[in-house]
Amino acid sequence: MTQLLLFTAVCCLVLLPLCVGGKRVVFMPTPFTSNTNYHTNVARTLARQGHEVWLTMPDYLVNRRVLDTTNLTVIEYQTLINFEEMFTAAFAGNYFKGLPDDWDVFMSIGLQFCDTLLTNVSFYKKVKELRPDLFVFANIPFINMMTIISYRLGVPFAFLGTAYAPSYQRIPLQPCNMPLIIFSFNNHMTFFQRVLTTLIHVYASVVDGFSYKDAVSRYAPEMPFLTIDMLVARAEIWLVETDHILDYPRPSMPNVKLIGGTVTGPGKPLPPQFKSFMDDAKEGVVIVTFGSYVLSLPEPITQKIISVLQDLPFKSIFRSNISSPNSKKIVTSSWIPQNDLLAHPNTRVFVSHCGKNGQYEALFHAVPVRCARIGCFTLLVSLITLTTSTLNTYLNSQVTTLERQFGLSSSISGMILSCNELGYLLTILPFSHLARRLHVPRALAVSTMMFGLAGLVCTIPFLASRNSLLAVTWSLKDLNASQSDVSSSYIVPLCADDSFDRSLDDNLSLNMSYGRDSCIAEHSRKKAAVSEDWKGLAVAFLTIGMILQGCAKSPRHVFAGVYIDDNVLKTESSLHIGIVGSITLFGPVLAYVLGGVFTRLYITLEDTGLSPLDPRWIGAWWLGFLVFGITSIVTAVPLVFFPRRLRPQPHLAALKEERKRAAKGRQCTYGIIEFLRSVMRVLMTPVYTLVVLGLCCLVLGQTGLYAFLPKYLETQFFLPTWKANVTIGLVNLMAMSLGTLIGGYVTSRFKFPPMTCLKVMVILNAVCTCLSVSGFVLGCDQPHIDTGVTSHSVMNTTQRCQSSCQCDDSPYFPTCGADGVTYFSPCHAGCSENRGTFYGNCSCIEMPKKTSQLVPEAVPGLCAQRCTTFYPYVAISFFLELLGTMSILPCFIVVIRSIAEVDKPVAIGLYSFLYTILGWFPAPVLYGQVVDTTCLLWSSGCAGRGSCSLYDLRAFRHRMFGTFFTTRVAYLVFLVIALAVASRMKKPFFAHCEAEPEVSTVPKDEKVVLTKNMTTVEVVNKKEILCDSLTSTTLV
């Protein structure tokens, strides 16, 4: 491939001079080593074809004697300044000082360089005497004025270089689609980035900051005036050392040819000083070079790099001007034969600034380029936790729907929700103990895929019962299509005489959730509702799915926090964990909002003509499990490619060696003993134990409340399921996400020490405890339901109007009459006709005279209730969650800093285990029992008691928030005690929470990891060592 590209480049350059009758070519690269080296490679190839080739070079490059100029004639020119050193100072020097790039100096370098050559009379005469047929210039904007030489001599010219920047060549293209080299934009630019790009392109097309406006008049007064833009446009061809595999697709002019890879080739014999070093390094060699622009790093950074290289199990070659402290371990040199070193079989790792030559040489010698950043990991884990937390919470939004379809009580629903925590409890402690031993990113990937599998398992009850649901759906369609169809009366209990009721008994059992006890006939049982026949199957598969989810989420809870905390500075961990936590909290928001959207669709996704307010409505609960399950599996794939570590952790390596020595052949028993000791050390820490116990109380109340909060809103404020879910998602959970983000930012911004975090927790939770009292009073009154003489009547009426309807055993089917009264069922309203979406001929409802028969006398559902407390409840809930979640990050800081570094994984795992077994696990069951105690009327069917049809709202409100308020008070008491204990301790928190000393002002965030055949080599933390352009590469 390389030979083909070189042949293409040579053909392009050779054919040009042949067309004008000659073979004499002059190369004029920039005065920098890397660019001159690139031109030298192409020039030598041209010379080997029998052409006469000259190469211009500044005196300081000629004196170094590091470039192979075989078969070339060098035209040396004198310079008063070293342009390469000026460039390094303007860019690399400023970078390491934390200053912006000096573009004024950069443009000044170009102007000075061009002025040096264009005013050099002897240089011009020497070039003129050569009578060249073609000039080849570097395609860099700041030396565009060199084209004046070809203009004066009337010789055609071409451009050759490693970059193609049409924006700075003022070539008309599609500006907003092209990322700029000077910015870190990509082809997925935002709207504002595209606007900025367009403005810069427009500016570059008008203003030329790299050339004098009167350049031609100044340096070629004898020639007709042309602008530099006009001269550049006369280029015969542009040869660009790039390829689509290492660049974005860019529109270009027809004379632009991409020839990426011409600089690569098989390695040549190494110089003696490098050959002996490479041959003896059987363990492998790390090649470190940041290009010719960065030869002199600041002393602290250089020493840090040397220190890291000395600790590696490999030898190293470091391109730098400093002297090596250990020449047997590390070789330093101001120049290295990069391509030849990469070709050596003992090369294991290539660390580069990601220059074009290095990229192609690395690819040629099978060196995949790999960059790793903690920011990328944080973003990816945030996306994954968003998906998995959405799936984890989605079942909460569908409790009422599942209870309605399968006839479940709240106690059974709570048990299913608790199974999620059962799987978590079974795996949290083992995974927390293995956090230091496993490949964390890959373990997270596997657990995320398991999450997706759990979601797919939860869809099985729907898929298995789909045929039965379709049969009911078609019955509903038939009902709405024919108002006079007698068989339609099985859908709801209507007023009928004895003869009609016998027909009713045979059909009523087809009702999905409201069928009468008509289970005597065998054929009726075969047609029984899905909620009866499939109840056991649904409970079984939902339970299995929840257990799988619990097993899958334990690695996520333990590993993500440990991995981030191990790979950033301690003062930055709260920010990264806060980002993950705040984005994670958007998962429940997404779950409830999409849960609301899905419940607005009928379960079979077909049109039935029913309204979500209809008691017969069952939403498409299964759709969320399917969507989120597939998404979890897809998003898990990128995690597989992250390294085991992003920065060196010598303290962990020392700890590992110490444990090996202590084990002395007793690996299994030693591991168990060490684990138990670690658990005891953690539990003996008073601040940790008190905070965690308080957190268990809070989780108990919060989890149980949110498990049944959709049902509470539906029942207490008479909302449809979809509206209750959307309210929770957009109000409560958005407040939680915002609170977590604010808490993380404030904690990181002001660098709160653990003691301050503990005080903040006490203040915030004291306010939240006071706000939670509002739940006792903000609710609606019990609806008045006309039930005749039944025991659940709130408003008794005479039976005269429906005495012949035989409604005593009718199932509960709330119906709103035109008189504004809610009836127990259409039968209790005396309705004998089903007219599709409403009922007619209702003997108990007084209709105005002269009313059309098509006017609804009664419709399914409760009549509108006058209740003004919903919006105050929503407002107070928003502030309650906002303030409460602002203490999440301070709480994590207190927990993780109250224990020793060696016990951190076990402490996090134990903390998760305790609040799960004492909070998450029992909460749904406890609250399910509390909810069931407020039920006034239970539905019944062939399988026995089903779901609750009518609740005592006052009891529901008081018992629900009474339990929540109790847990809040307990949490506050534990925090106050923990604060008192910490205030009396001399050293309640460990020193690893303090800020680490700053070694340099190098920008932060980058991490680099180098690997070779399953061997991981941690090299640097960018904050401590390397520059912005550092890239890790891997030889395989």
N, C-alpha and C positions, 0 to 999 in steps of 0.2 A: 504493500500500500504506500509506504514511504517513497519507494522508487518511482511509483506512478505519479505521486504528487510532485516530486522533484522534476520528473520528466515534463509534467504539465507546465511547471513554472519556467523551466529552461526553454521549452518550446515557445512560450509566450514572449520571453525576453529575447530569444535568438531570432525569431521570425520578424520582430520589429526592425532590428538593424538590417536584416537581410532585405526587407522591403525597401529600404532606402539605400542599399548598396554597400553595407559595411558590417564589421564584426568587432568594433571597438566600443567597450562599455565601461563607464565610470560609475562606481557606486559611491553615494554620499549619505552615509547613515548619520544618526545623531551622535554627539560626542560622549555616549554612555556605553559601558562595556557590553551589556546584554544586547542592546540593539545592534551594535557594531558586530558582535559575534554572530548574530542572526544573518546579517548581510554577508558576513564572511563565508558562512556555509553555502549560501546560494551562489556567491561569486566564485567560490572554488569549483562548484559543480559546472558553472558556465565555462571556467577556464579549462576544465578537463575535456570539454567538447572542442577545444582548439581555438577559442576566442581569446582576444587580448582583453584582459580585465584589470582595471585599476580600482583601488580602494582608498578613500581619503580617511585619515585618522589624526586625531590631535596628538601632540607630542607626548602627553602623559600616558596615553594608552600604548603608544609605541614603546615607551621605555619600560613598561611592565612586562612585555614579552610573554603574555599569557594567551594570545590569540594565534591560532594556526593560519598563517597567510601563505601557505604553500601554493605555488603557481600564480600568485597574485603580486602585482606591483603596488607598493604602498606609497601614497602621496601624503607625506607628513606636513602638517601645518602647525605653526607656533601659536600658542595662546598665552595670554598673560594671567588667566585664571583657570582653575580647574572646575569646569562646568558640572561635573559629576558630584563633586563635593558641595558645590552651592545648592544643587538640587536636593541632595540628602539633607542638608541643613534646613532647607525651606519646608520640606515635607516630613521626613522621618524624624528630624530633630524636634520640630514643633509638636509632632504627635506624642512623642515620649515626654514632652513637657506639659502635655495637656492643652496645647494651643491649637487653634484651627490652622488648616493648611494655608500657606502664604502664596496666594495666586499672583499677587503683584510681583513677588520674586520670581515665580515660575515664568511669567510672561517676560520679565526682564532678562532672564537667562536666554530665552529664545531670541530676543532682540539683539542681545550682546553677541550671541554666537553667530547669527546671520551677518551682523555688522562686521565681525572679525574677518569672515571669509569674503564678503562682498567688497570690502575695502582693501583686501590684501592683493595688491597688484601682481606680485610674483606668483601667488597661487593662481590667479586668473590666467596669467600668461602661460603657466605650466599646463593648465587644463586645455587652453586654446591650442597649444602646440601638439597636443595629443590627437586633435581632430577626431573626437569621439563620434560615434554613430548613435549613441543612446546614453542618457543619464538615468540613473535609478536613485530616487530620493526616498527617504523615510516618510511614511504617510502620517506624520505627526504635525498638527497645525502650527506649532510654534517655530518650525523651520520652513514654512511654505515660501518664505521670501527667497530661498535658495533656487527656486525655479527661474529667477531672473538670469542666472548664469546660462541656462539652456536657451532662454529668450534672446539673450545677446548673441549667442553663437548660432542661433537658428537650428538647434539640435532637438529632436523629439525626446520626451522623457516619460518615465513611468514611476509609479509609487509602489513601494514594497515595505511592509511592516506587519506588526503583530496585532494591530487594532484598526477597526474601520469605524470612524465617527462621522457619519454624514451630516450630523447637526453642525459640526465645526468645519465641515468642508462646504457648507452652504449649498447643499444639494437638495432640491425640492423633493420631499418625500412625505409620508404620512406622519407628522411629528408626534401626535398624541399617542400613537401606538408603540413608539420606540422607547424603551427604557434608556436613561442616560447613564453614561459611564461614570460621571462624577457623583452620582447619587446611588444609593442602595435600592433603587427601584427594580421591579421585575415586570414581567408581562401581565401581572394581575394588579395593575395599578388602580388606586382609588380615583374617584372623580377629581379630587383636589390635586393629586399627583399628576394626573393627565393635564390638568389646567396649567400646573407649574411647568411641566415638560413642554407644552405648546408654547408658553411664553418664552422659555429659554431658546427653543428652536427659532422662534420669530426674531428674538434678539440676536442670536448667532448668525442669522441670515442677513442681518442689516449691519451689525457691528463686528468688526474684526479686531480683537484685542491683541492678536499675535503679530500684526504687521503694521508698518507705517502706511498711512494713507497715500503718501507720495513716494512709496518705495521705488517704483520704476524710475521716476524722475530723479530720485536721489542717487541710485546706483547704476542706472542706465540712461543717462540724459540724452544719448544719441538715438534712442529707440522711441517709436511712437508710444504714447502713454496708454497703459493698460492697468487695471486694478489687479491685485493679487488674486481675487476671485476669478477674474477672466483667465489668468495664467493657469491656475489650478484646474480650471475646467478644460484646458487643452491637453491634459494627461492622456496618453494613449491607452493606458491600462492601469488598473489598481490590483495588485496582488496582495492578498491579505492572509496572514498566517493565523487563520482561525477556521473553525468548522462548526457545523450546526449542532454537533453533539456537545459542544462547550459554549454555546451561545444561543440566544433567542433568535428565532427566524426574523430576519430584517429585510425589508424591501431595499433593493439596491439598483444602481444603474447597470446597463448591459455590459459595460467594460470593467465591472468589478468581478474578480475571480477569487474564490476561497480556496486556499491551498494549505490548510492547516495540517501540520505534521511533517513538513519538509525538514525541520531541524533534527528530527529523530533519526536513529540508525543504530546499528550494532555498535557495541562498545569497542573502543580501541585500547591497546595496551596502556596500562596506567603508568604514570611516572614512578620512579623507584620508591620515593618516600611514601606514596599511597599504596603501591602494590604490596609491599611487605606487610604493611599494617592490615590491609584487607585480607590477605591470604592467611594471616595468623589468627584472625578473629573468627574462629569456628562457631562461637556463640552468636554471632551476628553483629551488624553495624547499623547504627542510626545515623542518617545523613541529615544535617540541619543547616539550612541556608535560607536567608531572607532576601536574596537578590543583591545586585550590586549597589542598590540604594541604601541598604542598611548594613553597613560593615562595622559601625562603631555604635553599639548600643550603650545606653547609660550604665554606669558601673553597677548599681544595685541589680538591674535586670540581668546583665551579663553574668554576674556572680551567681544569681539564682538559677539561671539556665545551666551553668557549669555544675552547680550543686546537684541539680536534678539528674543531669547526664551521668554524674559519677555514681549515683545510686541505682542506675538502671543495670539490669543483668547483661547489657550489651556494651560493646565499644561504640565510640561516637566520633564523627567528623563534623566539626563545627566551623562554618565559614565566618571568620571574624578576625579583626586586627589584633586581638589580645593574644597573650601567650598562654599556652595550656599549663595548668598546674600539675598535670599528670599525663605526660605524652604517651605512656603505654596504654592509658585508658581513653584519652581524648586527644585528637589531633585538631589543631586550629590552623587556619590558613586564610589569607585574604582572597585567595582564588582557589577553586577546586574544579576538576574535570567532572562536572555534574553528570553528564550523560554516561560517561565511562564508569563512574562509581555506581550509578543506578543499574548498570548492566552486570555488575559483579554478583555472583551467586550468593555471597555472604551478606548482601544488603538486606536488611529486614524492614526498615522503616525510613520513610522520607518525609521530613518536616519542612514545609516550604511556605513562602508568602503567596503561593498560588499564581506565580507568573506564568505567562503563556508557554515559554520554553519548558519550564518545569512540569507543567500540566501534560504536555504532549510526550515529553520524555518519560514521565511516570506511566502514562497510558501505554506507551510503546513497550516498556519493560514490565508490563502487567502489574502496575501499581494503582489500584483503585483509590481515588481521592475520597477522603472521608472527613467530614467536619462534624463535631458534636458540641452542642451547646446546652447548658442547663435551661436556657430560655425556651429552646425547642422542646425539651422534655416537659417543662412546666406546661407549655401550651398544649402538647399532645395529651398529657395526663389529664389536663383540664377538660379537653374534649371527650376523652374516654369516660371520666367520672361524670361528666354531664350526661352522657348517654346511659351509663349504668345506673346513676342515681334517678334518672327519669324512669327507667324500667323498674327500679326498686320501689319507687313511690306510686307507680301507675295503678297498682292494685287497690291502693287506698281510695283512689278516685272512682273506683267501680264497685265499691262495697254494696251500695244500694241496688245497683243493677244486677249483680250476681245473686243477692238475696232474693230479689224479685223473680229471677228466672228459675233458680234452683230451689227456692223455698228454704233458704238458710236463715238461721237465727243469728243475732249479732255475736253470740258466744262462739258459734262455729266460725263465723267470719274472723273473729279475733284469734281463734286458734290457728286458722290458716295463715294469718299475718304473722303470728308468733313463730311459725315454722321457719320463716326467713331467718330469724335470730337463732333458731336451733342449729341450722347449718353453720351459722357464723360461730357459735360457741364451740362446735366440734372441731373447728380448724384454726381459730384465732391464736391460741397459745402455741401450737406447733409452728405455725408460720412466723410468728413473732420471734421464736427462738432460732429459726432458720434464716432470718433476714440478712445476716452477715455472711451466709454460706451460699445462698442461691444467686443466680443471675437475675437481679431484680426486674429489669425491663421485660425479660422473657417470661418471668413468672407473672407479671402483670398482664402480659399479652394472653397467656393461657387462661387466666382467671376472667379476663374480659370476654373471651370466646365462650367460656362456660356460662357467663351471664347471658349471652345471646342464646345459647342452647336452652337455658331455663325459660326464657321468654317464649321460645317456640313450643316447649312442652306445655306451657299454660294455654296455648291455643287448641290443644287436642280436644278438650270437652266440646268446644264449638264444632270442630271438624267432624267429630263422631256423631253429634246430634243434629247435624245440618239438615239432613233429610226430613226429620221430624219438624224442625223449625220452618222449612220451606212449605210443608203441608199446612201448618198453621197460617203462614203468610198468605197462601192462596185462599184459605178460608176467609181471612180478613179482606182480601180483594173481592171475593164473591159477595161478602157482606156489604161492602160499600158500593158494589155495582148494582145490587138489587135490594131495594128497600122493602119489598113485599115478600122476600124469601123467608119462609117460616123457619128453615133450618138455621138462619142467622141468629136466632134467639139463644143459641148455646153460648154465644160469646159473653153475654151479660145476663144477669138474672132479671127477667121482666115479669110484669104482672100477667098471670094466665090462670085459666080455670083448670079443673082436674084433668080433663081430656088432653089439654095442651101440655099440662105438666108431665104427663106420661111420656110424651114425645121429648119434652125437655130433658128428662132424666137420661135419655139415650145419647144426647148430644152435648150436654153441659160439661162432660169430662174432657172435652177437647180444649176447654179453656186453659190457657197456659199457666195462669197463676191464680185464677179466681174460680176454679171449677167447684161444683157442689160435690158432696160425697156420693158420687154415682159410680162406685167401684164394684158393684155387685156383678154386673154383666162382664163376661170375659172379653168381648169385643171392645167394651169401653176401656178396659185396662190396656189393651193393645194400642188404643188411641190416646192414652193418657198423656198429659203434658210433659214436655222435656224436663221441667223442674222436678217431676216425680221419678221418672224412669232413670234419669241420668244424674241424679243428685249424688249418689255414692261415687260414680266415676268422676264427676267434676271435682268433688272434694279431694279425691285421691290424686289426680293430676295437678291440681293447684297446689296441693301440699308438697308434692315432689318438686314442682317448679320453684316454690319458695325455699325449700331446703337447698336446692342447687344454687339459687341466688345467694343464700347465706354463706355457703362454702366458697363461692366465687368472690364475694366482697371482702373477705378477711385479708387476702394478700393486698388488695388495693388500699385498705385502711392502714395497714402496717408499713408496707414497702414504700409507698409513694412518699410519705413524710420522712422516712429514714433516708431514702435515696436523695431527696432534695437537701435535707439537713447535712448530709455527708459531703455534698458537692458544691456548697456555697459557703460564704463566710457566715458566721453565727449571727451577725447583725443583719444579714440579708435573708435569712431563712424565713422569718415571719412574713416578709413581702411575698415570696414565692408561694409559701403555703397558704397565705391569704388569697392569692390569685386563684389557686386551685380550689380553695374552700368556697370562695364567692361564686366562681363559675359553677362549681358543683351544686350550689344551692339553686341555680337556675334550672337544674334537672327536675326537682319537684314542681317548679313553676311550669316548665314545659309539660310535665306529666299531667298536671291538673288542667291546663289550658287545652292541650290536645285531647285529654280525657273528656272535657266538655264538648269538644268538636265531634269526637267519635260517638258520644252518647246522643248527639242530635241525628245520627244516622241509625236507621232501624237495623237490628242485629243481622238480618240477611242482606243488607245493603239494597233492598228493593223498596219500591214505593207501596205503602199500605194505605195511605190516606189518613193515617192516624197522626195525632199531635203528640209531641213529647210530654205534654201535660196529661195525656190520656193514661189512666191507670194500667192499661194493657201494654204500654210502650216499654220496650226493652232495647237499650242502645247497643251499638256494635262494640262491646267491651273488648273483644278478642283482637280487634284491629291494632290497638296499641302494642300488645305483646308481640305481634308479628313484625310491625315496623321497627320497634326499638330492639327487638332480638336480632334482626338482620343487620341493623346499623352497628350494634355492639361488635358483631363478628368482623365487620369490615374495618372498623376503626382500630381494631386490635393489631392488625398486620404491621403497621410502621414501628410499633414498639419492639418488635423482634430484632430490629437492626441497631438498637442502641447498645453501647458498650456496658460492661459491668460497672465501670467507674468513670467519672468525667474529670477527676482530679486526683493526684496522689494522696494517699492516706497512710503515711508511715506509722502513725500510732496504732492503726488497725493491724498492720503487718506485724508490728512488735507484739501486740496483744495475741495474735494468732500463734506466733512462735512461743510465747510464754505458755499458752495453753497446751501446745504440743509437748513442751518439756514437762509440764505438770501432769499430763495424762500418762506418759510412760507406759504405753501399751494398753491402757484402760480407756480406750476411746469411748466406748458405749457408756460405761458406768460413770466415767468422768463427765461426759456431756450431761447426763441426768443430774448428777450432783451439782455441777456448776449452774445448771438451770434453776434448781431448787434454791441454791444459795442466792442467786440473782433475784429470785422472787422474794425471798425473805428480806434482802437488803432494801428492796423497793418498798415493801409493806411496812418496814420499820422507819420509813421516812415520814414524819408526822404531817408535814404540809401536803405532800403528795397524797397521802391516804385520806386526809380530811377533804381536800378538794375533789378527789375522785368519788368519795361517798356522797358528797353534796351533788355532784354531777349526776350520779345515779338517780337521785330523787328527782332532779329536774328532767332527766330523760324519761323517767317513768311517767311523769305528768304530761310532758310535751308530746311524746310518742303516742300515748293513748288518746290524747285530745285530737291529734291530726289523723289518727286512724279512722275516727268516726266524725271528723269535722264536716265532710260533705253531707253525711246523713243528718248531722245536727242542723246545718243551714237549711237543708231541704225541709226538715220537719218543723224547725222553730220559726222560720220565716217564709214557709210555703213556696220555696223556690223549685224550679225544675232541676233535674240532676246536672244538666249542662251548665246552667247559670251558677249553681253552687260551686262547681269545679273551676269555672273561669274566675269567679270571685276569689277563691283561695289562691289560684295561680297568680293573678295580677295584683292582688293586694297583700295578702299575708306573706306569700313566699317571695314576692319581689322586695318586700320590706326586709325579709331575712337576708336576701342576697346583698341588698344595699348596705345593711348593717354590718355584715361580715366584711365587705370590701372597705367600708369606712374604718372599722376596727383594725383591720390589717394595715391600712395605710397610716393611720395615726400611730399605731404601735411601732411601725417601721420608721416613720418620718421622725418621730421624737425619741426613738430608741428607748422605749420604756424599759427600765430594769424590772425583774420579776416582782419585786415588792410593790412597785407602782402599778403593775398589772393587776395584782391581787386587790389593791385598794379600788381600782377602777371597777373590777368585778363586783365588789360589795356595793358600791354606789349604784351602778346600773341595775343590779338585780333587786335592790331595795325599791327603786322606782317601779320596776316591772311588777313586783309583788303587789304594790298599791293599785296599779292599773288593772290587774287581773280581777279585782273585786267587782268591776263593772259587769262581768259576765253573769252575776247573780240577778241583775235587774234588767238587763237589756235583752228583751225577748218579746214574743207575741202572746196574746191570750189564746186559751183553748178554743178551737172552733166549735160552733154550735151545730150539732148534727141531728137531724130528725131521724130517730130510730124507733118510733112507735113506742112499744112498751118493753124493749130490750133493756138489759142491765147496763148498757153503756150509754144510755141516752143522757144528753145534757139538756135537751129541750123536748119534753114528752108531748106528743100530740095524740089525738084520738085515732082509732083504727078504722073509723067509719069509711074513709075514702079508699082504703086498701085492704078491707077485711076479707075480701074474696080472693086476694092475690096470693095467699099462703106464703108470706115473706119471712116467717119466723126463722127458717134455716138458710136464708139467702146469704151468700158470701158478701163480705164488705166490698162495695164498689161505689165510692163516693160520687154523688151526682149533684150538680148544681142546677136548681130549678130557676125558671124565669122569674119567680117571685123572690129571688135572692136567698133562698133557704137551701142549705146543703142537706141532702138526704143520704141515708145509709146506703141505698142502692136505688136503681131505677124502679125496682119492685116497690120499695117503700114510698116512692113518689107516685105510685099508681100507674106507671108508664107501661103500655102494652105493645107499643110499636117501636121498632128500631129503624130509623131513617138514615142509616149510614153513620154519620159523625154526630148525630144527636137523636133524641128520643121524643116520641109524640104520644098523643092520646093519654096524657098523664092526669088521672082523676084527682090527684091531691094538689095539683098546682092550678091556681086560679089565673087564667089567661085573660087579658082584656078582650072584650067583644070585638067582632069584625077583624079578627086576626087571621092571617093566612095560615093554611095548614103547613106551609113550608117554614114558618117561623119556629126556631127551636124552643120547645117547652122545657127541655132539660139537656144538659151536656155533661160528658164525663169530667170528673174532677171536683175539687173543692171550689166553693164560691170565693171570690176575692175577699180577703180579710183586711180590715183596717189596722195597719201596724206601721208605726213611724220610728221604730227603734233600729231598723236594719242599718241605715247609714251611720248613725252614731256608733253602732257596734263595729262596723267596718273601719271607721276612723281610729277608734281606740285600739283595735287589733293591729292596725298598721304601726302605730307608735310602740305598742307593746313588743312586737316582733323586731322592729328596728333597733330599739334600745337593748333588747335581750341578746340579739346576735352580735352586737358590737363587742361583747365580752368573749366571743368564741376564740379569737386569736390571743388575747391576753391570757385566757384560760390555758390554751395550749402551751404558751410560753412558760407559765407557772409550772405546769405539769412536767414539761420536758427539761426545765432547768433546775428542778428540785431534786433530781437524781444524778448520779455520776454518769460520765460518758459511756463507760463500759456497760452499764445497765440500761441504756436508753432504748434499744429495741424491745427488751423484755418489759420495760416500764410502759411503753406505748401499747404493746400487746396486752399487758395486764389491765391497763386503763380501759382499753376497748372491751376486754373480756368482762370486766366488772360492770361497766355501765350497760353492757348488753344483757348479762344474766340477771342483773338487778333492775334494769330499766327497760330496754327495748323488748326483751323476751316476755316478761309478764304483763307489760302495759296493754297490748291489744286484748288479751284475755280478760284482764281486770276491767277495762272500760267496756268490753262487750257484755260482761255480767252486769255492770252498772246500767248500761243502756237497756238491757232486757228487763230489768226491774221496773222500768218506767212504762212498759208496754200495757195498754189497756185491752187490745184485741189482737188475737193471733189468727192468722189464716191457717186453714187445715186442708188436707188433701189425702190421697190414697196412701201416702207414706207417713201420715201422721201430722204433727204440728209443723207448720212451715215458718214463714217470716212474719214479723210484726206488721200489722196493718194500721194501727192507731196508737199514738203515744200520748202520755200525760205530759204536756209541754212544760208545765211548771216544775214537776219533779225531774224531768229530763234536764232542764236548765240548771237547777240547784245541785243535783247530784253530779252532773258533768263538771261544772266549774268548782264545786266544792272539793272534788278530788284534785283538780288542777291547782287550786289555791293552796291546799295542804302540802303538795310537793314543792311548790314555790317557797313556802315558808321554811320547809326543811332545808332546802338548798341554801337559803340565805343564812340560816343558823350555822351550817357547816362552814360557810365562807367566813363568817365573823370569827368563829373559833380558830380557823386556819390563820387568819390575819393576826389574831392575838398571839398565837403560838409562834408565828414567824417573827413577830416584833420582839419577842423575848429570846430568840435564838441568836447566837453570835454569827453563825454562817448558815442561814436557811437555804441558800442557793449556791450552786457550784460555779467555779470561776469560768467555766467554758461558755458562760452566757455573756461574758464581757466582750467588748469590741476588740478585734484583733488589730495589732499595730499595722499601720500602712507602710508597705515596703516601697511603693512607688506610686506614681500618679497614672499608671496605665489604665485605660478604660476597662470596665468590668464586663462580666457576663460570659465571656468566651471560655470554653473548656475544650481541651484537646485530649484525645485518647488514641493511642496507637496500638494496633493489633497485628499479630502474625501467626497464622495457623493456630487459632484458639488460644494464643498467648496474649494477654493484655498487658500493655505497658502504659502506665499513667505518666504523662509527661509534665503538663503544666496546668496551672490555673491562670487564665489571662490576667485577672486583676493583679496577681502577684508577679507574673513573669512576662508573658508574651505580648506582642503587638496585635493590632486590630486585624492584620491580614494573615495571621498565622493559620495555617491549614495543616491538618494531620493527614498523612497518606499512609497506605498500607501495602506492603508487598505480600503477594500470595504465590 
